[in-house]
Amino acid sequence: MLSWCAVLALLSAVSLSEAIVQEPDCSQLRGYALDRERRLQLYVNAEVAKGPSLVNGHRVYECALEAYAALLLRAPEERAVGVKELGIYPLLFRSSRDSIPEVFEAWEPAIKKLKASQVGCSYAKNSDGSHLYLCLFKLEQ
């Protein structure tokens, strides 16, 4: 019985990843773009953390939100100023380790509650060696 559960879980994960991942191409962002692998990991984890939803479907990965997140990470004094007024919900995570699973473990409760149609994320490594992740979620109207 346990082996069937493992097989079903694996098939569900594969099916989910194929269904939600239409790999976003944000190469037009140039210096503000995440590397392809990190973008895909962040997007898939944001979808998985959201949990199953029959009503809302999947969030679209938005390159404009990725660029905005990158700008916010580069200018900390501007961080989150006016973001919520634009209908954008920011999630920021700082860690001494570069660990995407750790990020989404911390964010999962908040992500499950969000009614967002779009997401875009960025990453930066600070001069002190800490790792910053910022995902912006465009809230549904």
C-alpha positions as CSV (number, residue, x, y, z in Angstrom):
1,M,0.0,0.0,0.0
2,L,2.8,2.4,0.9
3,S,4.4,1.9,-2.5
4,W,1.2,2.9,-4.3
5,C,1.0,6.0,-2.2
6,A,4.6,6.9,-3.2
7,V,3.8,6.3,-6.9
8,L,0.6,8.4,-6.7
9,A,2.5,11.2,-4.9
10,L,5.2,11.1,-7.6
11,L,2.8,11.1,-10.4
12,S,0.9,14.0,-8.9
13,A,4.0,16.0,-8.5
14,V,5.1,15.3,-12.1
15,S,1.6,16.1,-13.4
16,L,1.5,19.3,-11.3
17,S,4.9,20.5,-12.5
18,E,4.0,19.9,-16.2
19,A,0.6,21.6,-15.8
20,I,1.9,24.8,-14.1
21,V,5.2,25.3,-15.6
22,Q,5.2,27.2,-18.8
23,E,8.7,28.4,-18.4
24,P,8.7,32.2,-18.3
25,D,11.3,34.0,-20.6
26,C,12.4,37.2,-18.9
27,S,15.6,37.6,-20.9
28,Q,14.5,41.1,-22.0
29,L,15.2,42.2,-18.4
30,R,18.9,41.7,-18.9
31,G,20.7,42.8,-15.7
32,Y,17.5,42.6,-13.7
33,A,16.6,39.1,-14.8
34,L,17.0,36.1,-12.5
35,D,18.9,33.1,-13.9
36,R,16.5,30.7,-15.6
37,E,16.9,27.9,-13.1
38,R,16.3,30.1,-10.0
39,R,13.2,31.7,-11.7
40,L,11.7,28.3,-12.4
41,Q,12.4,27.0,-8.9
42,L,10.7,30.1,-7.4
43,Y,7.7,29.9,-9.7
44,V,7.1,26.2,-9.1
45,N,7.5,26.6,-5.3
46,A,5.1,29.5,-5.3
47,E,2.5,27.4,-7.0
48,V,3.1,24.3,-4.8
49,A,2.9,26.5,-1.6
50,K,-0.4,27.9,-2.8
51,G,-1.9,24.4,-2.6
52,P,-4.6,22.9,-4.8
53,S,-7.2,25.4,-6.0
54,L,-10.1,24.5,-8.3
55,V,-11.3,28.1,-8.5
56,N,-8.3,30.2,-9.0
57,G,-6.2,28.0,-11.2
58,H,-2.5,28.9,-11.7
59,R,-0.7,32.1,-11.2
60,V,1.0,33.6,-14.2
61,Y,4.7,34.5,-13.8
62,E,5.0,38.1,-14.7
63,C,8.5,39.4,-15.8
64,A,7.5,43.0,-14.9
65,L,7.0,41.9,-11.3
66,E,10.4,40.3,-11.4
67,A,12.0,43.5,-12.6
68,Y,10.1,45.5,-10.0
69,A,11.3,43.1,-7.3
70,A,14.9,43.4,-8.5
71,L,14.7,47.2,-8.4
72,L,13.3,47.0,-4.8
73,L,16.1,44.7,-3.7
74,R,18.7,47.1,-5.2
75,A,17.2,50.2,-3.5
76,P,16.4,49.1,0.1
77,E,15.3,52.6,1.1
78,E,12.5,52.4,-1.5
79,R,11.5,48.9,-0.4
80,A,7.8,48.3,-0.4
81,V,7.0,52.1,-0.7
82,G,3.7,52.2,-2.6
83,V,3.7,48.5,-3.4
84,K,0.5,47.7,-1.5
85,E,-1.2,50.7,-3.1
86,L,-0.6,49.1,-6.5
87,G,-2.4,46.0,-5.4
88,I,0.9,44.1,-4.9
89,Y,1.6,41.9,-1.9
90,P,5.4,41.6,-1.1
91,L,7.0,38.7,0.6
92,L,10.6,39.3,1.7
93,F,12.9,36.6,3.2
94,R,16.5,37.1,4.4
95,S,18.7,34.1,5.3
96,S,22.4,33.3,5.9
97,R,21.8,30.3,3.5
98,D,20.7,30.2,-0.2
99,S,17.8,27.8,0.3
100,I,14.6,28.2,-1.8
101,P,12.8,25.4,0.2
102,E,13.6,27.4,3.4
103,V,12.1,30.5,1.8
104,F,8.8,28.8,0.9
105,E,8.5,27.0,4.2
106,A,8.4,30.4,5.9
107,W,6.1,31.9,3.2
108,E,3.7,29.0,2.8
109,P,1.0,30.2,5.3
110,A,0.9,33.6,3.7
111,I,0.9,32.3,0.2
112,K,-2.0,29.9,0.9
113,K,-4.2,32.9,1.9
114,L,-3.3,35.1,-1.1
115,K,-5.7,35.6,-3.9
116,A,-3.2,36.6,-6.5
117,S,-3.2,36.2,-10.3
118,Q,0.4,37.0,-11.0
119,V,3.8,36.5,-9.3
120,G,7.3,37.7,-10.0
121,C,10.4,37.2,-7.9
122,S,14.0,38.3,-7.5
123,Y,17.0,37.4,-5.5
124,A,20.1,39.3,-4.3
125,K,23.1,38.4,-2.2
126,N,24.1,41.3,0.2
127,S,27.6,42.4,0.9
128,D,27.3,40.9,4.4
129,G,26.7,37.5,2.7
130,S,23.0,37.2,3.5
131,H,20.6,36.1,0.8
132,L,17.5,38.1,0.1
133,Y,14.4,36.8,-1.8
134,L,11.5,39.0,-2.7
135,C,8.4,37.8,-4.4
136,L,5.6,40.2,-5.5
137,F,2.1,38.9,-5.9
138,K,-0.4,40.9,-7.9
139,L,-3.7,40.6,-6.0
140,E,-6.9,39.8,-7.8
141,Q,-9.3,42.8,-8.0
